[in-house]
Amino acid sequence: MAHGGLDPNAWREIFKTEAANLEEEKKHIWDLEFDDSITPKWPQQGWSVCNWKTSGRFRCDLCRRTWPSNLVTVVFIMRLKNGRGIVKTRLYRQNCKICKNAPMVKPDVDSTNIHSLMESLFVHSTL
Ligand SMILES: [Zn+2]
């Protein structure tokens, strides 16, 4: 699986739940995209940037070992234009410290943590 432990559908579902209030109140439409090209120093005007840490669990593709981390870096950039909101997100990968040449893998983040990230995101969006 290309995304490792990451489940994009779970993220989208929680995103939709958290966006629902804004969509209802302000008639905005919000979308979430995963984009590995974004960085905390996103240079484009009109986007706001959030750079947070969360916790998650990684699994090595080679030895199947799993390890927890509370330093999973998540970047969001967001923009609202003509009632249409776009959020792009990137989760930073880690790799196994035991295997040689272990591939970088994406974390599995549990839904409670995804909820808090999304909550903070939408609080930020109304500032
Ligand atoms: Zn390994």
Backbone and ligand atoms as CSV (ligand in chain L), in Angstrom:
chain,resi,resn,atom,element,x,y,z
A,1,MET,N,N,0.844,-1.197,0.000
A,1,MET,CA,C,0.000,0.000,0.000
A,1,MET,C,C,0.880,1.248,0.000
A,2,ALA,N,N,0.629,2.125,-0.932
A,2,ALA,CA,C,1.516,3.265,-1.153
A,2,ALA,C,C,1.565,4.217,0.046
A,3,HIS,N,N,0.480,4.272,0.799
A,3,HIS,CA,C,0.429,5.241,1.888
A,3,HIS,C,C,0.908,4.668,3.218
A,4,GLY,N,N,1.408,3.461,3.253
A,4,GLY,CA,C,1.857,2.875,4.509
A,4,GLY,C,C,0.697,2.776,5.472
A,5,GLY,N,N,0.901,3.255,6.699
A,5,GLY,CA,C,-0.158,3.168,7.693
A,5,GLY,C,C,-1.264,4.201,7.526
A,6,LEU,N,N,-1.037,5.152,6.657
A,6,LEU,CA,C,-1.986,6.248,6.515
A,6,LEU,C,C,-3.276,5.777,5.843
A,7,ASP,N,N,-4.411,6.166,6.416
A,7,ASP,CA,C,-5.689,5.842,5.809
A,7,ASP,C,C,-6.383,7.144,5.377
A,8,PRO,N,N,-6.211,7.533,4.126
A,8,PRO,CA,C,-6.733,8.823,3.662
A,8,PRO,C,C,-8.243,8.936,3.847
A,9,ASN,N,N,-8.955,7.831,3.735
A,9,ASN,CA,C,-10.410,7.905,3.866
A,9,ASN,C,C,-10.842,8.273,5.269
A,10,ALA,N,N,-10.129,7.744,6.263
A,10,ALA,CA,C,-10.437,8.100,7.644
A,10,ALA,C,C,-10.208,9.602,7.843
A,11,TRP,N,N,-9.138,10.114,7.298
A,11,TRP,CA,C,-8.843,11.556,7.419
A,11,TRP,C,C,-9.943,12.386,6.764
A,12,ARG,N,N,-10.343,11.974,5.565
A,12,ARG,CA,C,-11.374,12.734,4.834
A,12,ARG,C,C,-12.693,12.730,5.581
A,13,GLU,N,N,-13.031,11.576,6.151
A,13,GLU,CA,C,-14.293,11.462,6.855
A,13,GLU,C,C,-14.333,12.398,8.062
A,14,ILE,N,N,-13.244,12.409,8.826
A,14,ILE,CA,C,-13.182,13.264,10.012
A,14,ILE,C,C,-13.138,14.735,9.591
A,15,PHE,N,N,-12.414,15.014,8.543
A,15,PHE,CA,C,-12.350,16.368,7.991
A,15,PHE,C,C,-13.754,16.869,7.644
A,16,LYS,N,N,-14.524,16.027,6.978
A,16,LYS,CA,C,-15.885,16.387,6.559
A,16,LYS,C,C,-16.765,16.679,7.767
A,17,THR,N,N,-16.620,15.856,8.821
A,17,THR,CA,C,-17.390,16.066,10.043
A,17,THR,C,C,-17.074,17.428,10.648
A,18,GLU,N,N,-15.773,17.742,10.734
A,18,GLU,CA,C,-15.373,19.000,11.354
A,18,GLU,C,C,-15.721,20.202,10.477
A,19,ALA,N,N,-15.733,20.013,9.178
A,19,ALA,CA,C,-16.036,21.114,8.252
A,19,ALA,C,C,-17.534,21.380,8.164
A,20,ALA,N,N,-18.338,20.414,8.602
A,20,ALA,CA,C,-19.784,20.493,8.381
A,20,ALA,C,C,-20.406,21.774,8.933
A,21,ASN,N,N,-19.947,22.199,10.131
A,21,ASN,CA,C,-20.517,23.410,10.722
A,21,ASN,C,C,-20.284,24.638,9.870
A,22,LEU,N,N,-19.031,24.775,9.424
A,22,LEU,CA,C,-18.691,25.915,8.584
A,22,LEU,C,C,-19.447,25.871,7.265
A,23,GLU,N,N,-19.584,24.672,6.750
A,23,GLU,CA,C,-20.273,24.531,5.469
A,23,GLU,C,C,-21.728,24.929,5.605
A,24,GLU,N,N,-22.302,24.527,6.742
A,24,GLU,CA,C,-23.705,24.829,7.003
A,24,GLU,C,C,-23.909,26.322,7.238
A,25,GLU,N,N,-23.088,26.875,8.150
A,25,GLU,CA,C,-23.252,28.268,8.565
A,25,GLU,C,C,-22.933,29.252,7.461
A,26,LYS,N,N,-21.822,29.001,6.786
A,26,LYS,CA,C,-21.315,30.019,5.864
A,26,LYS,C,C,-21.418,29.605,4.411
A,27,LYS,N,N,-21.996,28.449,4.187
A,27,LYS,CA,C,-22.153,27.938,2.817
A,27,LYS,C,C,-20.817,27.786,2.083
A,28,HIS,N,N,-19.818,27.457,2.867
A,28,HIS,CA,C,-18.523,27.169,2.242
A,28,HIS,C,C,-18.456,25.695,1.856
A,29,ILE,N,N,-17.593,25.391,0.930
A,29,ILE,CA,C,-17.320,23.991,0.604
A,29,ILE,C,C,-15.844,23.741,0.863
A,30,TRP,N,N,-15.563,22.722,1.667
A,30,TRP,CA,C,-14.182,22.431,2.049
A,30,TRP,C,C,-13.723,21.080,1.519
A,31,ASP,N,N,-12.502,21.053,1.045
A,31,ASP,CA,C,-11.909,19.800,0.581
A,31,ASP,C,C,-10.537,19.575,1.192
A,32,LEU,N,N,-10.220,18.328,1.382
A,32,LEU,CA,C,-8.915,17.952,1.927
A,32,LEU,C,C,-8.143,17.167,0.877
A,33,GLU,N,N,-6.903,17.578,0.687
A,33,GLU,CA,C,-6.024,16.844,-0.242
A,33,GLU,C,C,-4.715,16.500,0.471
A,34,PHE,N,N,-4.153,15.376,0.112
A,34,PHE,CA,C,-2.817,15.039,0.611
A,34,PHE,C,C,-1.805,15.492,-0.426
A,35,ASP,N,N,-0.793,16.192,0.043
A,35,ASP,CA,C,0.183,16.725,-0.903
A,35,ASP,C,C,1.576,16.703,-0.272
A,36,ASP,N,N,2.416,15.819,-0.762
A,36,ASP,CA,C,3.744,15.661,-0.177
A,36,ASP,C,C,4.728,16.742,-0.609
A,37,SER,N,N,4.258,17.698,-1.417
A,37,SER,CA,C,5.189,18.737,-1.850
A,37,SER,C,C,5.119,19.970,-0.950
A,38,ILE,N,N,4.142,20.025,-0.039
A,38,ILE,CA,C,4.040,21.237,0.790
A,38,ILE,C,C,5.040,21.207,1.938
A,39,THR,N,N,5.388,22.382,2.421
A,39,THR,CA,C,6.344,22.499,3.515
A,39,THR,C,C,5.837,23.586,4.474
A,40,PRO,N,N,6.382,23.612,5.713
A,40,PRO,CA,C,5.958,24.650,6.661
A,40,PRO,C,C,6.305,26.054,6.169
A,41,LYS,N,N,7.239,26.149,5.240
A,41,LYS,CA,C,7.595,27.467,4.721
A,41,LYS,C,C,6.956,27.688,3.357
A,42,TRP,N,N,5.676,27.399,3.296
A,42,TRP,CA,C,4.948,27.527,2.037
A,42,TRP,C,C,4.972,28.975,1.564
A,43,PRO,N,N,5.503,29.211,0.399
A,43,PRO,CA,C,5.757,30.592,-0.009
A,43,PRO,C,C,4.576,31.303,-0.669
A,44,GLN,N,N,3.519,30.586,-1.038
A,44,GLN,CA,C,2.495,31.246,-1.834
A,44,GLN,C,C,1.596,32.129,-1.002
A,45,GLN,N,N,1.244,33.274,-1.512
A,45,GLN,CA,C,0.358,34.205,-0.824
A,45,GLN,C,C,-1.054,33.649,-0.781
A,46,GLY,N,N,-1.783,34.031,0.280
A,46,GLY,CA,C,-3.187,33.640,0.349
A,46,GLY,C,C,-3.406,32.314,1.058
A,47,TRP,N,N,-2.336,31.634,1.392
A,47,TRP,CA,C,-2.465,30.370,2.117
A,47,TRP,C,C,-2.027,30.597,3.554
A,48,SER,N,N,-2.773,30.045,4.503
A,48,SER,CA,C,-2.223,30.042,5.857
A,48,SER,C,C,-1.674,28.651,6.153
A,49,VAL,N,N,-0.684,28.657,7.018
A,49,VAL,CA,C,0.083,27.438,7.266
A,49,VAL,C,C,-0.006,27.053,8.731
A,50,CYS,N,N,-0.280,25.798,9.014
A,50,CYS,CA,C,-0.211,25.253,10.372
A,50,CYS,C,C,0.793,24.113,10.359
A,51,ASN,N,N,1.621,24.099,11.374
A,51,ASN,CA,C,2.667,23.096,11.460
A,51,ASN,C,C,2.617,22.518,12.866
A,52,TRP,N,N,2.116,21.302,12.996
A,52,TRP,CA,C,1.868,20.735,14.316
A,52,TRP,C,C,2.538,19.381,14.463
A,53,LYS,N,N,2.607,18.963,15.733
A,53,LYS,CA,C,3.054,17.602,16.047
A,53,LYS,C,C,1.873,16.804,16.567
A,54,THR,N,N,1.836,15.551,16.216
A,54,THR,CA,C,0.814,14.686,16.777
A,54,THR,C,C,1.477,13.354,17.085
A,55,SER,N,N,0.705,12.410,17.612
A,55,SER,CA,C,1.318,11.104,17.828
A,55,SER,C,C,0.721,10.072,16.886
A,56,GLY,N,N,1.517,9.100,16.585
A,56,GLY,CA,C,1.103,8.071,15.657
A,56,GLY,C,C,1.984,6.849,15.810
A,57,ARG,N,N,1.752,5.889,14.956
A,57,ARG,CA,C,2.519,4.656,15.006
A,57,ARG,C,C,2.992,4.322,13.600
A,58,PHE,N,N,4.239,3.924,13.519
A,58,PHE,CA,C,4.827,3.573,12.233
A,58,PHE,C,C,5.054,2.069,12.169
A,59,ARG,N,N,5.080,1.536,10.970
A,59,ARG,CA,C,5.418,0.129,10.822
A,59,ARG,C,C,6.430,-0.033,9.704
A,60,CYS,N,N,7.526,-0.718,10.033
A,60,CYS,CA,C,8.584,-0.938,9.055
A,60,CYS,C,C,8.110,-1.937,7.997
A,61,ASP,N,N,8.327,-1.570,6.725
A,61,ASP,CA,C,7.936,-2.466,5.633
A,61,ASP,C,C,8.828,-3.704,5.557
A,62,LEU,N,N,10.025,-3.614,6.123
A,62,LEU,CA,C,10.959,-4.737,6.021
A,62,LEU,C,C,10.783,-5.740,7.153
A,63,CYS,N,N,10.896,-5.271,8.421
A,63,CYS,CA,C,10.862,-6.221,9.539
A,63,CYS,C,C,9.503,-6.258,10.239
A,64,ARG,N,N,8.571,-5.384,9.825
A,64,ARG,CA,C,7.217,-5.369,10.394
A,64,ARG,C,C,7.167,-4.848,11.820
A,65,ARG,N,N,8.315,-4.410,12.322
A,65,ARG,CA,C,8.349,-3.820,13.649
A,65,ARG,C,C,7.490,-2.552,13.639
A,66,THR,N,N,6.806,-2.277,14.753
A,66,THR,CA,C,6.089,-1.003,14.842
A,66,THR,C,C,6.706,-0.172,15.948
A,67,TRP,N,N,6.610,1.130,15.820
A,67,TRP,CA,C,7.094,1.998,16.896
A,67,TRP,C,C,6.188,3.226,16.988
A,68,PRO,N,N,5.980,3.686,18.247
A,68,PRO,CA,C,5.150,4.871,18.440
A,68,PRO,C,C,6.008,6.130,18.348
A,69,SER,N,N,5.394,7.228,18.001
A,69,SER,CA,C,6.111,8.495,18.018
A,69,SER,C,C,5.129,9.589,18.381
A,70,ASN,N,N,5.540,10.471,19.307
A,70,ASN,CA,C,4.684,11.630,19.566
A,70,ASN,C,C,5.237,12.876,18.884
A,71,LEU,N,N,6.132,12.635,17.946
A,71,LEU,CA,C,6.705,13.738,17.169
A,71,LEU,C,C,6.429,13.554,15.678
A,72,VAL,N,N,5.188,13.177,15.389
A,72,VAL,CA,C,4.795,13.073,13.987
A,72,VAL,C,C,4.484,14.487,13.494
A,73,THR,N,N,5.217,14.950,12.517
A,73,THR,CA,C,5.000,16.299,12.005
A,73,THR,C,C,3.882,16.299,10.963
A,74,VAL,N,N,2.925,17.186,11.167
A,74,VAL,CA,C,1.829,17.351,10.205
A,74,VAL,C,C,1.801,18.807,9.771
A,75,VAL,N,N,1.793,19.022,8.485
A,75,VAL,CA,C,1.675,20.381,7.960
A,75,VAL,C,C,0.337,20.507,7.252
A,76,PHE,N,N,-0.349,21.608,7.528
A,76,PHE,CA,C,-1.558,21.931,6.775
A,76,PHE,C,C,-1.357,23.291,6.123
A,77,ILE,N,N,-1.783,23.417,4.900
A,77,ILE,CA,C,-1.928,24.763,4.346
A,77,ILE,C,C,-3.383,24.898,3.934
A,78,MET,N,N,-3.929,26.082,4.128
A,78,MET,CA,C,-5.336,26.248,3.795
A,78,MET,C,C,-5.622,27.580,3.140
A,79,ARG,N,N,-6.644,27.574,2.317
A,79,ARG,CA,C,-7.030,28.781,1.602
A,79,ARG,C,C,-8.540,28.765,1.399
A,80,LEU,N,N,-9.160,29.928,1.581
A,80,LEU,CA,C,-10.589,30.047,1.315
A,80,LEU,C,C,-10.770,31.126,0.258
A,81,LYS,N,N,-11.377,30.750,-0.832
A,81,LYS,CA,C,-11.531,31.692,-1.942
A,81,LYS,C,C,-12.903,31.476,-2.563
A,82,ASN,N,N,-13.682,32.542,-2.649
A,82,ASN,CA,C,-15.030,32.468,-3.218
A,82,ASN,C,C,-15.867,31.337,-2.612
A,83,GLY,N,N,-15.769,31.215,-1.274
A,83,GLY,CA,C,-16.585,30.223,-0.593
A,83,GLY,C,C,-16.081,28.802,-0.716
A,84,ARG,N,N,-14.943,28.640,-1.360
A,84,ARG,CA,C,-14.402,27.304,-1.529
A,84,ARG,C,C,-13.083,27.177,-0.767
A,85,GLY,N,N,-13.081,26.263,0.199
A,85,GLY,CA,C,-11.894,26.087,1.024
A,85,GLY,C,C,-11.114,24.857,0.608
A,86,ILE,N,N,-9.811,25.023,0.549
A,86,ILE,CA,C,-8.962,23.873,0.251
A,86,ILE,C,C,-7.948,23.723,1.374
A,87,VAL,N,N,-7.829,22.527,1.873
A,87,VAL,CA,C,-6.798,22.223,2.854
A,87,VAL,C,C,-5.899,21.168,2.233
A,88,LYS,N,N,-4.602,21.433,2.277
A,88,LYS,CA,C,-3.659,20.412,1.835
A,88,LYS,C,C,-2.848,19.980,3.034
A,89,THR,N,N,-2.578,18.731,3.121
A,89,THR,CA,C,-1.857,18.247,4.288
A,89,THR,C,C,-0.743,17.287,3.900
A,90,ARG,N,N,0.240,17.274,4.758
A,90,ARG,CA,C,1.360,16.367,4.570
A,90,ARG,C,C,1.777,15.807,5.919
A,91,LEU,N,N,1.922,14.502,5.985
A,91,LEU,CA,C,2.458,13.864,7.185
A,91,LEU,C,C,3.867,13.429,6.884
A,92,TYR,N,N,4.772,13.808,7.768
A,92,TYR,CA,C,6.166,13.443,7.536
A,92,TYR,C,C,6.411,11.985,7.895
A,93,ARG,N,N,7.270,11.382,7.106
A,93,ARG,CA,C,7.574,9.960,7.286
A,93,ARG,C,C,8.729,9.756,8.254
A,94,GLN,N,N,8.821,8.539,8.746
A,94,GLN,CA,C,9.998,8.118,9.521
A,94,GLN,C,C,10.438,6.771,8.976
A,95,ASN,N,N,11.661,6.355,9.346
A,95,ASN,CA,C,12.047,4.994,8.964
A,95,ASN,C,C,12.635,4.227,10.135
A,96,CYS,N,N,12.608,2.935,9.987
A,96,CYS,CA,C,13.055,2.003,11.014
A,96,CYS,C,C,14.540,2.223,11.305
A,97,LYS,N,N,14.859,2.289,12.604
A,97,LYS,CA,C,16.254,2.539,12.977
A,97,LYS,C,C,17.048,1.240,13.112
A,98,ILE,N,N,16.404,0.113,12.914
A,98,ILE,CA,C,17.089,-1.166,13.048
A,98,ILE,C,C,17.503,-1.710,11.691
A,99,CYS,N,N,16.601,-1.622,10.707
A,99,CYS,CA,C,16.914,-2.139,9.366
A,99,CYS,C,C,17.831,-1.179,8.618
A,100,LYS,N,N,18.714,-1.773,7.862
A,100,LYS,CA,C,19.501,-0.974,6.928
A,100,LYS,C,C,18.639,-0.666,5.723
A,101,ASN,N,N,18.762,0.530,5.184
A,101,ASN,CA,C,17.991,0.936,4.002
A,101,ASN,C,C,16.489,0.793,4.174
A,102,ALA,N,N,16.029,0.982,5.396
A,102,ALA,CA,C,14.587,0.887,5.607
A,102,ALA,C,C,13.901,2.040,4.874
A,103,PRO,N,N,12.802,1.731,4.197
A,103,PRO,CA,C,12.082,2.801,3.494
A,103,PRO,C,C,11.396,3.734,4.486
A,104,MET,N,N,11.226,4.994,4.100
A,104,MET,CA,C,10.479,5.947,4.905
A,104,MET,C,C,9.001,5.565,4.806
A,105,VAL,N,N,8.337,5.510,5.958
A,105,VAL,CA,C,6.927,5.127,5.943
A,105,VAL,C,C,6.067,6.191,6.614
A,106,LYS,N,N,4.809,6.199,6.235
A,106,LYS,CA,C,3.870,7.166,6.814
A,106,LYS,C,C,3.244,6.597,8.071
A,107,PRO,N,N,2.873,7.482,8.987
A,107,PRO,CA,C,2.318,7.020,10.259
A,107,PRO,C,C,0.838,6.696,10.179
A,108,ASP,N,N,0.420,5.839,11.074
A,108,ASP,CA,C,-0.987,5.618,11.319
A,108,ASP,C,C,-1.347,6.478,12.529
A,109,VAL,N,N,-2.280,7.386,12.356
A,109,VAL,CA,C,-2.671,8.291,13.438
A,109,VAL,C,C,-4.082,7.922,13.864
A,110,ASP,N,N,-4.303,7.782,15.163
A,110,ASP,CA,C,-5.652,7.316,15.512
A,110,ASP,C,C,-6.667,8.438,15.459
A,111,SER,N,N,-7.938,8.040,15.371
A,111,SER,CA,C,-8.965,9.003,14.992
A,111,SER,C,C,-9.132,10.122,16.021
A,112,THR,N,N,-8.860,9.825,17.304
A,112,THR,CA,C,-8.943,10.882,18.312
A,112,THR,C,C,-7.971,12.008,17.987
A,113,ASN,N,N,-6.765,11.628,17.590
A,113,ASN,CA,C,-5.767,12.639,17.253
A,113,ASN,C,C,-6.106,13.379,15.962
A,114,ILE,N,N,-6.665,12.649,15.018
A,114,ILE,CA,C,-7.067,13.320,13.771
A,114,ILE,C,C,-8.162,14.350,14.081
A,115,HIS,N,N,-9.106,13.955,14.955
A,115,HIS,CA,C,-10.154,14.894,15.356
A,115,HIS,C,C,-9.572,16.161,15.961
A,116,SER,N,N,-8.605,16.022,16.887
A,116,SER,CA,C,-8.064,17.250,17.498
A,116,SER,C,C,-7.330,18.109,16.483
A,117,LEU,N,N,-6.635,17.475,15.550
A,117,LEU,CA,C,-5.957,18.252,14.511
A,117,LEU,C,C,-6.970,19.054,13.692
A,118,MET,N,N,-8.040,18.393,13.293
A,118,MET,CA,C,-9.047,19.041,12.452
A,118,MET,C,C,-9.756,20.169,13.204
A,119,GLU,N,N,-10.015,19.920,14.511
A,119,GLU,CA,C,-10.631,20.960,15.329
A,119,GLU,C,C,-9.765,22.197,15.366
A,120,SER,N,N,-8.486,21.997,15.661
A,120,SER,CA,C,-7.558,23.130,15.720
A,120,SER,C,C,-7.492,23.841,14.380
A,121,LEU,N,N,-7.533,23.047,13.336
A,121,LEU,CA,C,-7.442,23.598,11.990
A,121,LEU,C,C,-8.598,24.551,11.707
A,122,PHE,N,N,-9.814,24.118,12.043
A,122,PHE,CA,C,-10.972,24.953,11.730
A,122,PHE,C,C,-11.113,26.125,12.696
A,123,VAL,N,N,-10.603,25.986,13.924
A,123,VAL,CA,C,-10.541,27.149,14.814
A,123,VAL,C,C,-9.613,28.180,14.181
A,124,HIS,N,N,-8.474,27.704,13.721
A,124,HIS,CA,C,-7.493,28.559,13.071
A,124,HIS,C,C,-8.096,29.245,11.835
A,125,SER,N,N,-8.918,28.518,11.103
A,125,SER,CA,C,-9.439,29.029,9.834
A,125,SER,C,C,-10.380,30.214,10.022
A,126,THR,N,N,-10.963,30.344,11.237
A,126,THR,CA,C,-11.911,31.437,11.437
A,126,THR,C,C,-11.233,32.641,12.079
A,127,LEU,N,N,-9.952,32.554,12.369
A,127,LEU,CA,C,-9.240,33.674,12.989
A,127,LEU,C,C,-9.088,34.837,12.014
L,1,ZN,ZN,ZN,12.762,-2.576,10.226
